[in-house]
Amino acid sequence: NCNVFTVHIYVYSSSRATNQDTCSYRCRFGAMGKSSATSRDYKTQIFDSFDYTFFLTLYMMTAVHKFLFSFALLVAVCYISFPGIEQKEPPLPASAEIELSGGEYSRFKKSVESFSHQLFKRIVEQNPKENAFVSPSSISISLGMLFLGAGGDTREEIKSALNFDSLSFEKIAKGFLMQLSETYYQDSDSILHMSNQLWADRKFHLEDSFIFMAREFFRTELQKVDFLHYPNESREHINAAVAKHTADHIQNILPDGSVDLQTKLVITNAIYFKGDWKHPFDKENTQDKTFTLLSGETVEVPTMFITKKFFHTKQDELHILELPYKDQFSMIIYFPENPSEFDYSTVPQIDFETLKRTTMDLEMPKFKIDTSLKMNKVLSAIGLGNLFTHCDLSGISDAPLYVDEIYHQAFVETNEQGTEASAATAVVVNQRSLLIPQITLSLNHPFLFEIRNTESSEIIFAGMLTNPSQ
């Protein structure tokens, strides 16, 4: 039971009618430590855990009556005991206690990396001559949360798409927890923020085991909304939350019409990254340079310049360059010498131990990419087609559920100071140079790039720059 409450009384309007003041009071009660406000003014009584909302319309002759009523109500509420709703957490699965060996965790990370490259390949193949930017990390995390509630063939399909065939359910869940902790929850000079949320309809029952596993392994927050009565307002509320967690770069992750009366659950993941270069470019050295597009046309774009030692290697006709941020994050650039002969949809497998410190004169275009994708077609191409038609999500609810659409948006901007990126996103890049002790590398045609956590090896963002002038 909760005996201590906060009370907020709002006087919405005051008008004089026949010598009477008409005042509408709204009272909100919230248990200490709980939110004391709902997102809308529902003119009904709502009983949801510890939230009680109601309206009173009073007709009073004088301001004294208003004061006396407000004071009496405040005092009375302090002595009222509302029955609390006690939630008993079900026991967590064995994955909460299980440990992954070094070899198993290494296989888990390799599987996620393989999924990231496979996902990026499918996205580039859709529009091979356009800029691309995506977050494999965001998409794999979202699928991981869905995996917790999947059963039967659906669980096996997600497991196969993420290349986890050799790992058990418990070890996959623990692997996500370990990698998220290693990637997103470490102190660093860069800003890397992630938010996972479940948005469930107020009257829709989610299995307790799913809620607690999502919280345990993905640090997910459960939010209740009213899709049934207020679908558009709920959509706007979700969009506002995602915008908040992405520094307002992703403001409309759910477009008009994406949520309706049939919507029961929305799973969101939002990522924000801001990192300063370990070796920033001098703005005084930035000048317009020629960039050659895949079509052979050229554009003039602001191009940065620096002379510094960077880790670099060359495999066949491909240059691989690491541009470090101030901490454990780096941008990896893949720059082909012959772009017309390079398959931009395939990120090469790289042994980063082969990169050597090399002094180079580096020219790199400033760029900004903003993408918005519907992921159904891409994910269907890698074996998840049944997710959008007939699937088993019995671990989420006993109601018949299916995935209607998966939306993904990503933003990246790179300049002399560093990189800012947001979304459910990922990044991949290309490069070019000559392999001599001191080289000149001018990134003057399309390339792939990635933003990685060099300690966990996770590809947070991946992209392809084909035209920096767009």
VENFEN-V487192 format. One record per helix or strand of 2 or more residues. SS is the DSSP state (hx for helix, st for strand). FROM is the first residue (numbers start at 1). LEN is the number of residues. If there is no record, write none. Layout:
BEGIN
SS_FROM_LEN, SS_FROM_LEN
END
This chain:
BEGIN
st_5_13, st_20_12, st_46_3, st_51_10, hx_63_15, hx_94_3, hx_102_25, st_132_4, hx_136_13, hx_152_10, hx_169_16, st_191_11, hx_208_11, st_221_5, hx_231_15, st_265_13, hx_283_3, st_287_6, st_298_18, st_318_8, st_329_8, hx_339_3, hx_352_3, st_356_10, st_367_8, hx_376_13, st_407_8, st_418_6, st_438_6, st_447_7, st_459_7
END
